[in-house]
Amino acid sequence: MIDPRGQIVESTAGRDKTRYFVIVGVCDEAHVYIVDGVTHKACRPKKKKLKHLRFCGKQLDMDKELEGGAGTLDAYVRKGLAAILRQSEI
């Protein structure tokens, strides 16, 4: 499995359907951890099945931000998602 950290995804199932998230970690081959910086923050990421996500082909550079801490990661994800969604229709 390729490292999907930083990939922007859209939820296709569940109560968060049609919302956009960023993958911050891999649990196993079928699950990843996602955050949006608002409802699902870095201190408590949501575990989601890969089959319930649609990859959008966009990515945030997460290398430095994952080491910075939860507060900086949440702000970075919020701003990054807003900028990418505003910039292009995904």
Long-range contacts (C-beta under 8 A, 24 or more apart in sequence): 1-26, 1-29, 4-32, 4-55, 5-62, 5-66, 6-59, 6-60, 6-61, 6-62, 7-55, 7-56, 7-58, 7-59, 8-55, 8-56, 8-58, 8-59, 8-60, 8-81, 8-84, 8-90, 9-34, 9-53, 9-54, 9-55, 9-56, 10-53, 10-54, 10-56, 10-90, 11-48, 11-52, 11-53, 11-54, 12-52, 12-53, 12-54, 13-52, 14-48, 14-52, 16-40, 16-46, 20-56, 20-81, 20-85, 20-90, 21-46, 21-48, 21-53, 21-81, 22-60, 22-62, 22-77, 22-80, 22-81, 24-62, 24-66, 24-73, 35-73, 35-74, 35-77, 36-77, 36-78, 36-81, 37-73, 37-74, 37-75, 37-76, 37-77, 37-78, 37-81, 38-78, 41-70, 41-74, 42-70, 42-71, 42-73, 42-74, 42-77, 43-70, 56-90, 58-84, 58-88, 58-90, 60-84
